[in-house]
Amino acid sequence: MTDILTLNSIRVQAKVASKEEAIRAAGELLLEAGYVLPEYIDSMLEREKTMSTFVGNGVSIPHGEFKSLGLVKKTGISVLQVPDGVEWQPDDIAYLIVGIAAEGDEHMQVLMNLANVVEDLETAKLLAQTDDPELILEKLNQPISED
């Protein structure tokens, strides 16, 4: 995952007022890093309306709809860290919003890798509160062990 997540696409200590604002901010990071076209952000918001992208442990992984793959320039990930959290759905607060843009078949593999990385509650808590973007980069770029 080293080439799809860089320090430039990580923002820590963010403050957002809503899930929609968080998705838009994660999408803007993807746009600024050159991973997507501007319309992809709208697709991320539409995707969230059909099914929540909250995966547990304070992590959400918003991404565009399948039909928006043409809006992806190259596979990439953005991380928006919100230490105060943002309500994703009733009883679910997201602290890490991991925006995903993936080309073709890479889409599902990227989602599975991210879910594996953040399934550890202690790691998820650490990443939700750190003020060091390099720590987030290091943890999310660790190879996934096959148990």
KEKE-3310 file (N, C-alpha, C; in steps of 0.2 Angstrom, whole numbers, plus 5000, padded with zeros to 4 digits):
npx = (5004:5011:5013:5000:4996:5001:5010:5005:4992:4986:4977:4978:4970:4958:4943:4926:4909:4899:4895:4894:4902:4914:4916:4917:4929:4938:4937:4942:4955:4959:4957:4966:4978:4979:4972:4959:4945:4936:4922:4921:4920:4907:4901:4906:4898:4885:4886:4887:4874:4867:4872:4880:4897:4904:4915:4917:4926:4928:4931:4928:4926:4924:4919:4918:4904:4902:4899:4907:4920:4927:4930:4941:4958:4970:4974:4972:4973:4966:4967:4958:4959:4949:4949:4939:4929:4915:4898:4893:4882:4868:4874:4886:4902:4914:4932:4942:4943:4944:4947:4944:4950:4949:4955:4947:4949:4956:4949:4941:4951:4959:4950:4948:4961:4962:4952:4958:4969:4964:4956:4961:4958:4966:4975:4967:4962:4974:4978:4967:4969:4982:4994:5003:5006:5015:5015:5002:5004:5014:5008:4997:5003:5010:5014:5001:4999:4997:4987)
npy = (4994:5005:5015:5020:5028:5042:5055:5067:5065:5063:5070:5076:5079:5086:5095:5093:5095:5086:5070:5071:5082:5077:5066:5074:5081:5071:5066:5078:5077:5066:5071:5082:5075:5070:5058:5057:5063:5079:5076:5063:5065:5068:5056:5048:5053:5050:5036:5034:5036:5025:5014:5012:5016:5014:5004:5000:5000:5014:5018:5023:5020:5028:5028:5029:5025:5010:5013:5025:5022:5027:5040:5039:5042:5036:5023:5026:5032:5042:5049:5056:5062:5063:5068:5072:5065:5061:5059:5045:5036:5033:5029:5026:5032:5040:5041:5040:5043:5035:5039:5031:5028:5018:5008:4998:4980:4982:4988:4981:4973:4984:4988:4977:4976:4988:4986:4975:4981:4990:4983:4979:4985:4993:4999:5006:5015:5022:5028:5036:5046:5051:5065:5064:5062:5054:5042:5037:5034:5025:5014:5011:5007:4995:4978:4966:4952:4935:4925)
npz = (5000:5000:4989:4987:4998:5005:5014:5011:5008:5021:5034:5050:5066:5062:5061:5060:5056:5052:5045:5031:5028:5032:5023:5012:5014:5015:5002:4995:4999:4992:4979:4979:4979:4967:4964:4960:4949:4951:4952:4958:4972:4974:4970:4981:4991:4987:4987:5001:5004:5000:5007:5023:5026:5038:5047:5060:5076:5076:5063:5047:5029:5017:4999:4981:4971:4961:4948:4946:4943:4932:4936:4943:4943:4947:4959:4976:4993:5006:5022:5035:5050:5064:5079:5089:5084:5073:5071:5063:5060:5070:5086:5081:5080:5070:5070:5062:5045:5031:5015:4999:4983:4970:4956:4944:4948:4959:4969:4979:4985:4991:5000:5009:5014:5021:5031:5038:5044:5053:5061:5074:5090:5098:5090:5081:5090:5094:5081:5080:5089:5088:5085:5075:5058:5052:5059:5057:5043:5044:5051:5043:5031:5034:5031:5028:5038:5035:5044)
capx = (5000:5015:5012:4994:4995:5007:5009:5001:4985:4984:4976:4976:4967:4953:4937:4921:4903:4895:4897:4895:4908:4920:4917:4919:4936:4942:4937:4946:4962:4960:4958:4973:4984:4979:4969:4952:4942:4932:4915:4921:4918:4899:4900:4907:4892:4880:4887:4885:4867:4864:4875:4885:4904:4907:4917:4918:4931:4929:4934:4924:4930:4920:4922:4913:4900:4905:4899:4911:4927:4930:4932:4947:4964:4974:4972:4974:4969:4967:4965:4956:4958:4944:4950:4933:4924:4909:4893:4892:4876:4866:4878:4893:4906:4920:4937:4947:4939:4949:4944:4947:4949:4953:4954:4945:4948:4960:4944:4940:4958:4961:4945:4950:4968:4961:4948:4962:4974:4961:4952:4964:4955:4971:4978:4962:4962:4980:4978:4962:4971:4989:4995:5008:5003:5019:5013:4997:5007:5018:5003:4993:5008:5012:5011:4996:5001:4992:4986)
capy = (5000:5011:5020:5023:5032:5046:5060:5072:5063:5062:5076:5075:5085:5089:5096:5093:5096:5081:5065:5074:5086:5072:5063:5079:5083:5065:5067:5083:5075:5062:5076:5086:5071:5068:5051:5057:5069:5082:5073:5057:5067:5068:5049:5046:5056:5046:5029:5033:5036:5019:5010:5015:5014:5013:4997:4998:5003:5021:5019:5023:5020:5031:5027:5030:5020:5006:5017:5031:5020:5031:5046:5037:5043:5030:5020:5030:5032:5048:5048:5061:5060:5068:5066:5073:5061:5063:5054:5042:5034:5033:5025:5025:5038:5039:5045:5040:5043:5033:5039:5026:5028:5012:5007:4991:4975:4984:4991:4976:4972:4989:4988:4971:4977:4993:4983:4971:4985:4994:4978:4980:4991:4997:5002:5011:5021:5026:5032:5041:5052:5054:5071:5062:5059:5049:5036:5034:5032:5019:5009:5009:5004:4989:4973:4962:4946:4930:4921)
capz = (5000:5001:4984:4987:5004:5006:5020:5008:5008:5028:5038:5057:5070:5058:5065:5055:5059:5050:5041:5024:5028:5033:5017:5007:5016:5013:4995:4993:5000:4986:4973:4979:4978:4960:4963:4957:4946:4956:4952:4962:4978:4974:4970:4988:4995:4985:4989:5008:5005:4999:5012:5027:5025:5044:5048:5067:5079:5075:5057:5041:5023:5011:4993:4976:4968:4956:4941:4946:4942:4927:4939:4947:4939:4950:4965:4981:4999:5010:5029:5038:5057:5068:5086:5093:5081:5070:5071:5056:5061:5077:5090:5078:5079:5066:5071:5056:5039:5026:5008:4995:4976:4967:4949:4943:4953:4965:4974:4984:4989:4995:5006:5013:5017:5026:5036:5042:5047:5058:5066:5081:5093:5101:5084:5079:5095:5093:5075:5081:5093:5087:5081:5070:5052:5050:5063:5053:5037:5045:5053:5037:5026:5037:5027:5031:5040:5034:5050)
cpx = (5004:5014:5005:4992:5002:5005:5005:4994:4982:4983:4974:4973:4962:4947:4931:4914:4898:4898:4899:4901:4914:4921:4920:4927:4940:4943:4942:4954:4964:4961:4964:4979:4984:4976:4963:4951:4937:4925:4915:4919:4910:4897:4901:4901:4886:4880:4885:4878:4864:4866:4880:4892:4907:4908:4918:4925:4933:4931:4928:4928:4925:4923:4916:4909:4904:4905:4904:4919:4931:4932:4939:4953:4969:4972:4975:4970:4971:4964:4964:4955:4954:4945:4943:4928:4918:4904:4892:4885:4874:4871:4885:4896:4913:4926:4942:4942:4944:4945:4948:4945:4953:4950:4952:4945:4952:4955:4943:4946:4960:4956:4947:4956:4966:4957:4953:4967:4970:4956:4955:4962:4960:4974:4974:4962:4968:4980:4972:4964:4978:4989:5001:5006:5008:5018:5007:4999:5010:5013:4999:4997:5011:5009:5006:4999:4995:4992:4983)
cpy = (5006:5017:5023:5027:5036:5052:5065:5071:5061:5069:5074:5081:5089:5090:5097:5092:5090:5076:5067:5078:5082:5069:5068:5080:5077:5065:5072:5081:5070:5066:5079:5082:5068:5061:5051:5063:5072:5078:5066:5059:5066:5060:5046:5047:5051:5039:5029:5033:5030:5013:5013:5012:5013:5006:4995:5001:5010:5023:5019:5023:5022:5030:5028:5024:5017:5010:5023:5029:5024:5038:5045:5038:5037:5029:5024:5030:5039:5046:5055:5059:5065:5066:5067:5068:5064:5058:5051:5039:5033:5027:5023:5031:5036:5044:5045:5039:5041:5033:5034:5028:5022:5010:4999:4986:4977:4986:4987:4974:4977:4989:4983:4973:4982:4990:4978:4975:4988:4989:4978:4986:4996:5002:5008:5017:5025:5030:5037:5047:5055:5061:5070:5059:5053:5042:5033:5031:5025:5013:5006:5006:4997:4983:4969:4955:4941:4925:4915)
cpz = (5000:4995:4983:4993:5005:5012:5017:5008:5015:5031:5045:5060:5067:5063:5059:5059:5057:5046:5034:5023:5029:5026:5012:5008:5014:5005:4992:4994:4994:4980:4973:4978:4971:4959:4959:4953:4951:4957:4957:4969:4979:4974:4977:4992:4993:4987:4997:5009:5004:5004:5016:5026:5032:5045:5055:5069:5077:5068:5051:5034:5017:5004:4988:4974:4962:4949:4941:4945:4937:4930:4943:4942:4941:4957:4971:4987:5003:5017:5032:5046:5061:5075:5090:5090:5078:5069:5063:5055:5068:5081:5087:5077:5076:5069:5065:5050:5033:5019:5003:4987:4973:4960:4948:4949:4960:4971:4980:4988:4993:5001:5011:5017:5023:5032:5041:5046:5053:5063:5073:5084:5096:5095:5082:5084:5095:5087:5076:5085:5092:5083:5076:5064:5050:5053:5059:5047:5038:5047:5047:5031:5028:5032:5031:5032:5038:5040:5048)
residu = (MET:THR:ASP:ILE:LEU:THR:LEU:ASN:SER:ILE:ARG:VAL:GLN:ALA:LYS:VAL:ALA:SER:LYS:GLU:GLU:ALA:ILE:ARG:ALA:ALA:GLY:GLU:LEU:LEU:LEU:GLU:ALA:GLY:TYR:VAL:LEU:PRO:GLU:TYR:ILE:ASP:SER:MET:LEU:GLU:ARG:GLU:LYS:THR:MET:SER:THR:PHE:VAL:GLY:ASN:GLY:VAL:SER:ILE:PRO:HIS:GLY:GLU:PHE:LYS:SER:LEU:GLY:LEU:VAL:LYS:LYS:THR:GLY:ILE:SER:VAL:LEU:GLN:VAL:PRO:ASP:GLY:VAL:GLU:TRP:GLN:PRO:ASP:ASP:ILE:ALA:TYR:LEU:ILE:VAL:GLY:ILE:ALA:ALA:GLU:GLY:ASP:GLU:HIS:MET:GLN:VAL:LEU:MET:ASN:LEU:ALA:ASN:VAL:VAL:GLU:ASP:LEU:GLU:THR:ALA:LYS:LEU:LEU:ALA:GLN:THR:ASP:ASP:PRO:GLU:LEU:ILE:LEU:GLU:LYS:LEU:ASN:GLN:PRO:ILE:SER:GLU:ASP)
# end
